[in-house]
Amino acid sequence: MNQVSETQSQHDSAKDAFFMNIEDAYLTALKQNPVVENGRTRPQYCYYDGPLTDIVLQNFIQVPADNFSEFFSHNHLPIPELIAISHEGVVHFNEMPADIIDEIHQQRTQYKVVDYIHADSFFADPLLALNVAKQRNRIYCGHPTIDGLQICYYRGELPEHGIENLLHLELDQAIEFFVDTAYRLPTKIELPDELEDELKTSIRSGFETIVNEVKQRRRTLISQLLAQAKQVTPKFHDGEPLKIMLPSSRLTTVMQYCSRAVAKAFEKRGYQVWFYMEDGEMETNNLIKFYRNYIEFNPHVIFYVNQLNNLALNDNVTHISWWQDSMPQITEHKALRWRGNDYVFSISPVLDRHLALTGAKNIVRQHFAVDDEIFNTDGDIGRQNKVVFVGSSYLNSVDLSRPEQREIVEVFIDKIDNGEIVTEAMAGEIAVRFGLPPAFVFWNLLHYAIRDYSVKWLCESTAMPVEIYGRYWEQDPDVADHFNGELKHGTQVADVYRSARYALVSHPFEINSQRLAEAAACGCIPLVYDCRDVAEKPHWDDACLFFKTRRELLEILKTQARPALSPTVIAERFTYTAAVDNFIKHSNIGELSQAKQSRISMFVGR
């Protein structure tokens, strides 16, 4: 057995390595040498080219040498910086060629979530399952940026391990397991190459039969649970507050954070709250699990963002929906089953009109809100004289290779840069003229023209640094040099706003957007596209700076203008506490609380 020289071991312990000899890799992996990365310590990864084993060390991974670059291009594992080669009983470490590392980094930058090659899989070979699970590959879950952790199901035996995404499953247990679990079903079967094709076909066919049986049983069970949920009446118990359930999904961006913040605000008001979401990155939004939990919790109130979901509710359960986006459920204008105790809140008149066309009544205004524990001026990190924009480009929502779309955008830009406000009606007339759907012209092309071109104008400024955050901006050559990547919603966004003097807020028909509220709450001066002619009040005239044209925007930056009032005055209107008070005021929650107290008083008085 080759011995790793003590000098080399100490010198190179903090670098991940690719070993040409499996024994050297194993002995080094056993040491769990620490590697400090981004301020955190993790074990050194020891990759090797050799046979699969049942060794469960998670930093010991087989990588075929003839597939090295492709392997690392399609995962997020640390790239080895060293190559370890044994010679006369001593392991010598050489630097990994820079061109190989550069190639992998380049491939990774182009590896988008929608292009992920890995899938949840069932492995006939447990050793292969073990090796793949250690890689913690990411899989596409239907969202452009939110992915999942690959699940590796396997048959056979392995030593005990603590690898969360490596799940033992024999085929004769598969149906019962998958009917009852919220884990995603496997979409791929990994079979050894040496198996005969006929046997492979038979196994795949058998697994397909299992999956179909699981789906059928799930449908039957969901129907039973829906009927049961419909019969469950909320109970009032002495000393217990009203119960409020807020379902969400991790496959949302802003919506899950919004629902969580609403839950926290309801809790502060003394209600018993359950914010419900998938448990981790391997679960799907499973209806069986949801309705079982719903029935057990038995809420008095259920709260959704951007969704009406009342078909399984008992008539005594209150449903509150807060609409923030033009979701297909309302933009298709099909009649929805609105009940007497369904309470509807909307951020804008545009959404009001969509909701009304589905039959919604008594729509109440509730603008966006911000979490004032995150978005505030506390912990000032030093405000720089710069301007920022946080949000995605609409470039992927349009196709500028099509002449009619490109021409419509040019029409919009001419009007906008002449100070005209393009209304929904005007956009509709232009759509008819070019033979395109009015909704597409308004929601895609107009939004692209106003947001993306205001960002382009911003990037022309030489008055101060410009930083752009979000998705797809790297695809725009006018913006790419100022692009700083995507931010995770919450503290990262707040820190950017706290670091900047100005923030761009650009929308065709709204002033009171979430972007405005978040920037203002952090003390960042909003540079707002001036749509006050069509936007609902308040307009915050004294706390924002407004522009209608390219020239006006660049002039603001050149003169470094300031509004009369601090932008933080805007934030007081947009807290989640204020939003929850509005939900309580314009729903029957207050009445339910009083009814509960009355019933308790009657019981005590007997």
Order of alpha helices (4+ residues) and beta strands (2+ residues): alpha-beta-alpha-beta-beta-beta-beta-alpha-beta-beta-alpha-beta-alpha-beta-beta-beta-beta-alpha-beta-alpha-beta-alpha-beta-alpha-beta-beta-alpha-beta-alpha-beta-beta-alpha-alpha-alpha-beta-alpha-beta-alpha-beta-beta-alpha-alpha-alpha-alpha
